[in-house]
Amino acid sequence: MPYITIKNLKKSYMVGEKVFWALKNININIEKGELTVILGPSGAGKKWSQRDGERGVGASRQPVSC
């Protein structure tokens, strides 16, 4: 059983009249003791995904188990 599970994580922004998906359908399982790195350019949603994981909710307010 994974130590941390993230299912269907999504984050979008409106850019003018278009939707920009910073994160879309992200699924991650992290085992206890496993080293995991999230890389991406500025604005890709790295900090946002960490912050919501710490709060225990995803963008759609679905639970994130830790």
N, C-alpha and C positions, 0 to 999 in steps of 0.2 A: 504494500500500500504506500503510495507517495506521501512524502512529508508535506509538500505543498502542491496543490492542484489549482490550476486556473483554467476555466472553460469558457470559450466563446467571448473573450475579452474584446471590446470594441470601443473606439473613440473616433468621433468625426467632428469636423469643423465646417462651418459655412464660409466659403470663399466667394464673395459676391452672391450669385444665385446657385452656385454649385456646391455639392457636398464633397469635402476632401476627407478621406479616411486615413487617419494617422495610424490606427490599429484596426484590424478587421479579422474576426474569427481566430483569435490567438488562443491556442491550447498548449499548456505547459504542465508537465509533471516533473517535480524535483524530489529526488530521494534524499533522505537525511544524510548529511555529510558530503553531499555532492556540491561541487563548485559550479555556479552558473553565472554567466556574464551576459548582460543585455547591451548590445551595441547598436548605434544608429546615429544619424545626423541630428543636428539641432532641430527641434520641433517634431521629432519622430514619435514622441509619446513615451519616452523612457521614464521620466520622472512621474508623469501622470499615472502610468501603470503601477509604479512602485507605491505611490501615495494611496491609490485605491486598494491595492493589495494589503497595505497596512491597516486601512479602515475596515477591511473584510468585505468589500462590495465591489462589483464590477460596474461598468458604465450603465448597464441595464438594471442595476441593483440586484443582480443575481449573486448569491453567496460565493465567496472565494474561500476555500478551506485551507487552513494553515495548521 
